[in-house]
Amino acid sequence: MNKEEYLKRFKADTIQENFLQNLSELQSLHMQNIPFENLDVIRKTPIYLNLESIYDKIVTHHRGGYCYELNGLFHWLLGQLGFDAKLISATVQKPDGSWSKADTHAAILVKLDTLYLVDAGFGDSTISPIPIGGERHTDHSGTYRIQQVDDVHYDLIRENEDAEKVLYRFSTEEKQLADFHEGCVFNQVSKDSPFTHDDLVTRATEHGRITLSGSQLTRSENGEKEKTDLSADEKRQVLKDEFSINLDALEEQLQ
């Protein structure tokens, strides 16, 4: 795998120092240029936890992926760049307050002056590293902090207008990409998976986010949202223009 080509894929330069500002820039650019997407899941194309095939999909074929692919490959890159990074598992909290299948989300911890949570594969969430010491961090996606639960577990919390929402609970114990095999299969085939029902493609923008959910496009900018229903042809054009994904070529590969 070629780290220079990977960096070029999300319009990043090779960094000279492993500082927080460099890590922040890498994460932000990654999330702006490589979408979170489940197009393979919906089209029943198997996803394997193999870094070479993930690299080929994301870098060579200019696609996105979901958490195992995005954070799995980004973790590899951070290691290649000299960061002290490890994969960790997390359990997502649903909007109704219940918990998803345990340990089926993959994220990253990076050790700098302290530990930082780095997540390039959670869709609509922070675009910056969050310190696990409890300090609040605000970017255009919201205000976040991390709260310790016990010796090894922490909650990632987003604050919304005086309300708080736990996004997920994570462990600081190191994982290998292969440890997520069960979760990867579950999220591809289970009716209880949030990714098996309709197309979802989303990426951060400089001032917000753009999301395609089914046939509805949502643009968020500076806290304002605009939703548009798309025809099939308009959807294909949006995928090409906004996410650089050629749906015709993708579906031809499946025939």
Summary of the structure (lengths in Angstrom):
residues: 255
radius of gyration: 17.3
end to end distance: 28.0
largest distance: 51.4
contacts: 786
relative contact order: 0.14
helix: 32%
strand: 31%
